[in-house]
C-alpha cells in the first residue's frame, strides 16, 4: 500500500514538474551559440576563416584554431561563462578560427590534400600576410589536432608553435569501440555508395560508444527543467550535438584507411600529396593536451606522438576530465585555458 502511495506521489510530482517545465520553455528565447564577436575575413568554397575581435591582445603572433571536421567549432564558444575561446581572448591571444562548413553532395571528391595542403595552408598564408608575420601559432582540437600535426610536419617554417587537444595519433589501440569498428568497416563501399558520409550515421556510431549517456541526460533534465539557466545550458549543448556536418567521401576514405586502419602516421608511412609526413620535421614548440577520462580518444592514442616528433621543446598536459570537458568544463576555464595561453605567449 505504501508503495502505491509513493508511486502516486512521484507521478503527481513529475507531472507538476512537466507543467512548470512547459511554462519555462514557453518563455525561453532562441538558443544562441558562439556569440563572441568575430568577423569573416577569408573564404574558399564552403570553408571560412573568422577573426575574433580583441583590442586587448598582448600576444603579437596570431593563433589559428582548427576544430574537427565532424563537429562544429561552436562548442569552443558555447556560452559566455563556458567559452574556451573567450577565456583565451581574455588571456591576451589574437585568435582566428577555421570554419570547415557543411559539405554537400557536390563535395564528395574533396580530399585530405584539399583540406590540409589547400584550405588550411591558404588560411595560414592569409593570416601571415594580413598580420605581417612569418609564422602563426597553431591550435588543433580532436581531428583538427591530427590535421594540424600533419601540417606542422609538412610546413614547419610557417608555425611558431603547435598546441593539440585530445587529438588521435596512434590508432593501434583497441581501448575504445570507435577504434575497433573503424578497422573492420568497408569504407570503400560506404564512400562509393554514399559519396558524402551522413552526419546522422556518424552520430549514431558515437552514440553507441556510451549508450547510457543519452538515457541519463534526459532523466537529468527532469531535475532542471524548471530552472531556466540550467535548461538553457542543456539546450545549447543539444543544439551543438545535433548540428554536425556531413563528411566529404574521399577525405573520409583516406582518414579511415590510412590512419584508423593502417596507422600510417605514427609508423612514419603516411603520405599527403605524394610526400611522406615525417614527424621528426615537427620542430616547433609542442603542447599536447589529453583528457584522463576521455571515452572517445584513448589516452595512449594521444600520448604516443610525444616520442615521434622532432622537437625537444615539448610538453604533455593531463587534463582531469572527459573529451568535451576540455572545452566546456569549469576546470577548463579556470586552469587549462590560462595554462595554454601562458604557454603560447611564452613561445611568441
C-alpha positions as CSV (number, residue, x, y, z in Angstrom):
1,X,0.0,0.0,0.0
2,X,2.8,2.4,0.9
3,X,4.5,1.5,-2.4
4,X,1.4,2.6,-4.4
5,X,1.1,5.7,-2.4
6,X,4.7,6.6,-3.0
7,X,4.3,5.8,-6.7
8,X,1.2,8.1,-7.0
9,X,3.1,10.9,-5.2
10,X,6.0,10.5,-7.6
11,X,3.7,10.6,-10.7
12,X,2.0,13.7,-9.4
13,X,5.3,15.4,-8.7
14,X,6.6,14.5,-12.1
15,X,3.5,15.8,-13.8
16,X,3.8,19.1,-11.9
17,X,7.5,19.4,-12.9
18,X,6.5,18.9,-16.5
19,X,3.8,21.5,-16.3
20,X,6.2,24.0,-14.8
21,X,8.9,23.0,-17.3
22,X,6.5,23.6,-20.2
23,X,5.9,27.2,-18.8
24,X,9.7,27.6,-18.6
25,X,10.0,26.5,-22.3
26,X,7.3,28.9,-23.4
27,X,9.4,31.8,-22.0
28,X,12.7,30.7,-23.4
29,X,14.5,32.9,-26.0
30,X,16.2,31.4,-29.1
31,X,19.1,29.1,-28.2
32,X,22.2,31.1,-29.2
33,X,25.8,29.6,-29.6
34,X,29.1,31.2,-30.4
35,X,28.2,34.7,-29.5
36,X,31.7,36.1,-29.0
37,X,32.1,38.8,-31.7
38,X,34.1,37.7,-34.8
39,X,34.5,38.8,-38.4
40,X,34.6,36.8,-41.6
41,X,37.9,37.6,-43.2
42,X,38.5,34.9,-45.8
43,X,36.6,32.2,-47.6
44,X,37.4,29.5,-50.1
45,X,34.5,27.4,-51.4
46,X,32.5,26.5,-48.2
47,X,35.4,26.9,-45.9
48,X,35.6,30.2,-43.9
49,X,38.1,31.9,-41.7
50,X,36.9,34.2,-38.9
51,X,38.9,36.6,-36.7
52,X,37.8,37.4,-33.2
53,X,37.8,41.0,-32.0
54,X,40.3,41.5,-29.2
55,X,41.5,45.0,-28.6
56,X,43.5,43.8,-25.6
57,X,45.6,41.2,-27.3
58,X,49.1,41.0,-25.9
59,X,50.3,38.1,-28.0
60,X,52.0,39.6,-31.0
61,X,51.8,36.4,-33.1
62,X,48.3,35.3,-34.1
63,X,46.8,31.9,-33.2
64,X,44.8,29.8,-35.7
65,X,42.4,27.4,-34.2
66,X,41.1,24.3,-36.1
67,X,38.4,22.0,-34.8
68,X,37.3,18.7,-36.1
69,X,35.5,18.5,-39.5
70,X,33.0,16.1,-37.9
71,X,31.6,18.7,-35.5
72,X,31.1,22.4,-35.4
73,X,33.6,24.7,-33.6
74,X,30.7,26.4,-31.8
75,X,31.3,24.2,-28.7
76,X,34.5,26.2,-28.1
77,X,32.3,29.2,-27.6
78,X,29.2,27.5,-26.1
79,X,28.2,30.4,-23.8
80,X,29.9,33.4,-22.3
81,X,30.7,31.6,-19.0
82,X,31.7,28.3,-20.7
83,X,33.8,29.5,-23.6
84,X,37.3,28.3,-24.3
85,X,37.6,31.0,-27.0
86,X,36.5,33.9,-24.8
87,X,38.9,32.8,-22.0
88,X,41.8,32.5,-24.4
89,X,41.0,36.0,-25.7
90,X,40.8,37.3,-22.1
91,X,44.3,35.9,-21.6
92,X,45.6,38.0,-24.4
93,X,45.6,35.8,-27.5
94,X,44.8,37.1,-31.0
95,X,42.6,34.3,-32.5
96,X,41.5,33.2,-35.9
97,X,39.3,30.1,-36.3
98,X,38.6,27.7,-39.2
99,X,35.0,27.0,-40.1
100,X,35.0,23.9,-42.3
101,X,31.4,24.4,-43.5
102,X,28.8,21.9,-44.5
103,X,29.9,19.6,-47.4
104,X,27.1,18.7,-49.8
105,X,26.7,16.1,-52.5
106,X,28.9,18.0,-54.8
107,X,31.8,17.9,-52.4
108,X,32.3,14.1,-52.4
109,X,35.6,14.3,-54.1
110,X,37.3,16.8,-51.7
111,X,40.4,15.1,-50.4
112,X,42.5,15.3,-47.3
113,X,45.1,17.1,-49.5
114,X,42.4,19.7,-50.3
115,X,41.8,20.3,-46.7
116,X,45.4,20.4,-45.4
117,X,47.5,21.5,-48.4
118,X,44.7,23.6,-49.7
119,X,42.3,25.3,-47.3
120,X,44.4,25.1,-44.2
121,X,47.6,26.2,-45.9
122,X,45.8,29.0,-47.7
123,X,44.3,30.2,-44.4
124,X,47.7,30.2,-42.7
125,X,49.2,32.2,-45.6
126,X,46.3,34.7,-45.4
127,X,47.0,35.3,-41.8
128,X,50.7,35.6,-42.3
129,X,50.2,38.2,-45.0
130,X,47.4,40.2,-43.2
131,X,49.2,40.2,-39.9
132,X,52.7,40.8,-41.5
133,X,54.2,37.8,-39.7
134,X,56.3,34.9,-40.9
135,X,54.7,32.3,-38.6
136,X,51.4,31.6,-36.7
137,X,50.6,29.7,-33.6
138,X,48.6,26.5,-34.4
139,X,45.9,25.1,-32.1
140,X,44.3,21.9,-33.3
141,X,41.4,20.1,-31.4
142,X,40.5,16.5,-31.8
143,X,40.6,15.6,-35.5
144,X,41.8,19.2,-36.1
145,X,44.8,18.4,-33.9
146,X,45.7,15.4,-36.1
147,X,45.4,17.6,-39.3
148,X,47.5,20.4,-37.8
149,X,50.2,17.9,-36.7
150,X,50.4,16.6,-40.3
151,X,50.5,20.2,-41.5
152,X,53.3,21.0,-38.9
153,X,55.4,18.2,-40.3
154,X,55.0,19.5,-43.9
155,X,55.2,23.2,-43.3
156,X,57.3,23.7,-40.1
157,X,58.6,27.0,-41.4
158,X,55.1,28.6,-41.1
159,X,54.4,27.6,-37.4
160,X,55.6,29.3,-34.3
161,X,54.2,26.6,-32.0
162,X,51.6,23.7,-32.1
163,X,49.0,23.0,-29.4
164,X,46.8,20.0,-29.7
165,X,43.8,19.0,-27.6
166,X,42.5,15.4,-27.3
167,X,43.8,14.5,-30.7
168,X,44.2,10.9,-32.1
169,X,47.7,9.9,-33.4
170,X,48.3,6.2,-32.7
171,X,45.3,4.1,-33.9
172,X,46.7,0.7,-33.0
173,X,44.8,0.5,-29.7
174,X,41.5,-1.2,-29.3
175,X,40.8,0.5,-26.0
176,X,37.7,2.2,-27.5
177,X,34.9,0.7,-29.6
178,X,35.4,3.5,-32.2
179,X,38.9,2.2,-32.9
180,X,37.7,-1.3,-33.2
181,X,34.8,-0.5,-35.6
182,X,36.9,1.6,-37.9
183,X,39.3,-1.3,-38.5
184,X,36.5,-3.5,-39.8
185,X,34.1,-1.3,-41.7
186,X,34.1,-1.4,-45.5
187,X,34.9,2.2,-46.1
188,X,35.3,1.8,-49.8
189,X,31.7,0.5,-50.1
190,X,30.5,3.4,-47.9
191,X,32.1,6.1,-49.9
192,X,31.4,4.6,-53.3
193,X,27.7,4.2,-52.4
194,X,27.0,7.3,-50.4
195,X,29.6,9.8,-51.8
196,X,29.2,12.1,-48.8
197,X,29.1,10.4,-45.4
198,X,25.9,11.5,-43.5
199,X,26.4,13.1,-40.1
200,X,23.4,11.1,-38.7
201,X,25.3,7.9,-39.4
202,X,28.4,9.1,-37.7
203,X,26.5,10.4,-34.7
204,X,24.7,7.1,-34.3
205,X,28.1,5.5,-34.1
206,X,29.4,7.9,-31.5
207,X,26.2,7.5,-29.5
208,X,26.8,3.8,-29.2
209,X,30.2,4.4,-27.5
210,X,28.3,5.2,-24.3
211,X,24.6,4.4,-24.8
212,X,23.7,5.1,-21.2
213,X,24.7,8.8,-21.7
214,X,21.7,9.6,-23.9
215,X,19.3,8.0,-21.4
216,X,20.8,9.6,-18.3
217,X,20.9,13.1,-19.7
218,X,17.1,13.0,-20.3
219,X,16.5,11.8,-16.8
220,X,18.8,14.5,-15.5
221,X,17.0,17.3,-17.4
222,X,13.8,16.4,-15.5
223,X,15.5,17.8,-12.4
224,X,16.4,21.1,-14.0
225,X,13.5,21.7,-16.4
226,X,12.1,24.4,-14.1
227,X,15.4,26.2,-13.9
228,X,15.7,28.5,-17.0
229,X,19.5,28.9,-16.8
230,X,20.3,25.2,-16.4
231,X,17.8,24.3,-19.1
232,X,19.4,26.7,-21.5
233,X,22.8,25.2,-20.8
234,X,21.3,21.8,-21.7
235,X,19.7,23.1,-24.9
236,X,22.9,24.8,-26.0
237,X,24.8,21.5,-25.8
238,X,22.0,19.6,-27.5
239,X,21.9,22.2,-30.3
240,X,25.6,21.8,-30.9
241,X,25.5,18.0,-30.8
242,X,22.7,17.9,-33.4
243,X,24.4,20.4,-35.8
244,X,27.0,18.2,-37.4
245,X,28.3,18.5,-41.0
246,X,28.3,15.6,-43.4
247,X,31.8,14.5,-44.4
248,X,33.4,14.6,-47.9
249,X,33.7,11.0,-49.0
250,X,37.3,11.0,-50.4
251,X,38.6,12.7,-47.3
252,X,36.8,10.1,-45.1
253,X,38.2,7.2,-47.2
254,X,41.8,8.3,-46.6
255,X,41.2,9.2,-43.0
256,X,39.8,5.8,-42.1
257,X,42.1,3.6,-44.3
258,X,45.4,5.4,-43.8
259,X,45.0,6.4,-40.2
260,X,42.5,4.3,-38.3
261,X,43.1,1.1,-40.2
262,X,46.7,1.2,-41.3
263,X,48.0,3.6,-38.6
264,X,50.4,5.1,-41.1
265,X,51.0,8.4,-39.3
266,X,52.7,7.1,-36.2
267,X,54.6,4.4,-38.3
268,X,56.1,7.1,-40.4
269,X,54.4,5.8,-43.6
270,X,51.7,8.4,-44.1
271,X,51.7,10.4,-47.3
272,X,49.9,13.5,-48.3
273,X,50.1,14.7,-51.9
274,X,52.8,12.2,-52.6
275,X,55.1,13.5,-49.8
276,X,56.0,11.5,-46.7
277,X,54.8,13.1,-43.5
278,X,57.9,12.8,-41.3
279,X,57.0,13.7,-37.7
280,X,60.7,14.3,-37.0
281,X,60.3,17.5,-39.0
282,X,57.8,18.8,-36.5
283,X,60.4,21.0,-34.8
284,X,58.4,23.9,-33.2
285,X,57.4,24.0,-29.5
286,X,54.6,21.4,-28.9
287,X,52.0,21.3,-26.2
288,X,49.9,18.1,-26.2
289,X,46.7,18.1,-24.0
290,X,44.8,14.9,-23.3
291,X,41.8,14.2,-21.1
292,X,42.3,11.5,-18.5
293,X,38.6,10.3,-18.7
294,X,38.3,10.5,-22.5
295,X,35.9,7.9,-23.8
296,X,36.3,8.9,-27.4
297,X,40.1,9.2,-27.9
298,X,42.1,6.8,-25.7
299,X,44.9,8.4,-23.8
300,X,47.5,6.1,-25.4
301,X,46.4,7.3,-28.8
302,X,47.3,10.9,-27.9
303,X,50.4,10.3,-25.8
304,X,52.2,8.2,-28.4
305,X,53.1,11.2,-30.5
306,X,55.5,12.6,-27.9
307,X,58.3,10.2,-28.8
308,X,57.8,10.6,-32.5
309,X,58.1,14.4,-33.0
310,X,61.4,16.0,-33.7
311,X,61.1,19.0,-31.3
312,X,62.8,18.8,-27.9
313,X,60.6,21.7,-26.7
314,X,57.5,19.5,-25.9
315,X,55.1,19.2,-23.0
316,X,52.3,16.7,-22.2
317,X,49.4,18.0,-20.2
318,X,47.0,15.7,-18.5
319,X,43.5,17.3,-18.0
320,X,41.4,15.6,-15.4
321,X,38.1,15.2,-17.2
322,X,36.4,14.0,-20.3
323,X,36.7,14.7,-24.0
324,X,34.1,17.5,-24.1
325,X,35.1,18.8,-20.7
326,X,38.3,20.0,-22.2
327,X,36.3,22.7,-23.9
328,X,33.3,23.5,-21.7
329,X,34.2,22.3,-18.2
330,X,34.7,24.8,-15.3
331,X,38.2,23.5,-14.7
332,X,39.0,24.1,-18.4
333,X,38.0,27.8,-17.9
334,X,39.9,28.2,-14.6
335,X,43.0,26.2,-15.2
336,X,43.5,24.8,-18.7
337,X,42.8,27.9,-20.8
338,X,45.1,30.1,-18.8
339,X,47.8,27.5,-18.8
340,X,47.6,27.1,-22.6
341,X,47.5,30.9,-23.2
342,X,50.5,31.4,-21.0
343,X,52.4,28.7,-22.8
344,X,51.6,30.1,-26.2
345,X,52.6,33.6,-25.2
346,X,55.9,32.3,-23.8
347,X,56.7,30.8,-27.2
348,X,56.0,34.0,-29.1
